[in-house]
Amino acid sequence: MQFLDPRTAKSSTKLYAATVGDLKGARLAYVSNGWMSMNKIGKRIEGPLKTKYGVSEVMFYDVPRNMEPPGGLLDDLARDCDAAIVGIAN
């Protein structure tokens, strides 16, 4: 898994997010900071990801609002997941 840092020095360099190829068999992390909209989306997205795109597993992780992720969480995600859906920016 590749982590992208959204911070950048003021420069003219454009940033591009990495893309995920085929999701078939992928293990996805769904990271939420507890906002109601993200919780609702999380409940609805797992089924279609599995049936339509062949995702093998969706693992749900919660992080505290307005705080950094708990120690070790990013390492766990990198080890256990192929990609992540992150909904912590409102």
C-alpha positions in Angstrom: 0.0 0.0 0.0 1.2 3.5 -0.8 0.6 6.4 1.6 0.2 9.8 0.0 1.0 12.9 2.1 -1.5 15.6 1.3 0.8 18.3 2.5 3.1 19.9 0.0 5.6 22.7 0.0 4.4 25.7 -2.0 5.5 24.8 -5.5 4.2 24.5 -9.0 4.5 20.7 -8.9 1.2 19.0 -9.5 0.3 16.1 -7.2 -1.4 13.0 -8.5 -3.0 10.3 -6.5 -2.0 6.7 -7.0 -4.7 4.6 -8.7 -5.8 1.1 -7.8 -6.2 -1.3 -10.7 -8.5 -4.3 -10.6 -10.3 -4.7 -7.3 -11.0 -8.4 -7.7 -9.7 -10.2 -4.6 -8.6 -6.9 -3.0 -8.7 -6.3 0.7 -10.0 -2.8 1.4 -9.8 -0.7 4.5 -12.6 1.8 5.1 -11.3 4.5 7.5 -13.8 6.8 9.1 -13.7 9.4 11.9 -17.2 8.8 12.9 -19.1 11.4 10.9 -22.7 10.2 10.3 -22.4 10.5 6.5 -19.3 8.3 6.4 -20.9 5.7 8.7 -23.9 5.5 6.4 -21.8 5.2 3.3 -19.7 2.5 4.9 -22.8 0.4 5.6 -23.9 0.7 2.0 -20.7 0.3 0.2 -19.5 -3.1 1.4 -22.1 -5.1 -0.6 -21.5 -3.5 -4.0 -17.8 -3.6 -3.6 -18.0 -7.3 -3.0 -20.7 -8.2 -5.6 -19.9 -5.8 -8.4 -16.2 -5.4 -8.1 -15.1 -8.7 -6.5 -13.5 -7.2 -3.4 -12.7 -10.1 -1.0 -12.9 -8.2 2.2 -13.8 -4.7 3.5 -12.3 -4.0 7.0 -13.7 -1.0 8.9 -11.4 1.2 11.0 -12.4 4.2 13.2 -10.1 7.1 14.1 -10.9 9.8 16.6 -12.2 13.1 15.3 -9.7 15.8 15.0 -6.8 13.5 16.1 -4.2 11.5 14.4 -4.8 7.7 13.9 -4.0 5.5 16.9 -0.4 4.3 17.0 0.3 1.4 14.7 -2.9 1.8 12.6 -1.1 3.0 9.5 1.3 0.0 9.8 -1.7 -2.3 10.2 -3.4 -0.9 7.1 -0.2 -1.2 5.0 0.2 -4.8 6.1 -3.4 -6.0 5.9 -5.0 -4.1 3.1 -4.4 -3.5 -0.6 -6.1 -0.1 -0.7 -8.1 2.2 1.6 -11.2 4.4 1.4 -10.5 7.3 3.7 -13.3 9.6 4.8 -11.8 11.9 7.3 -12.0 15.2 5.6 -15.2 17.1 6.0 
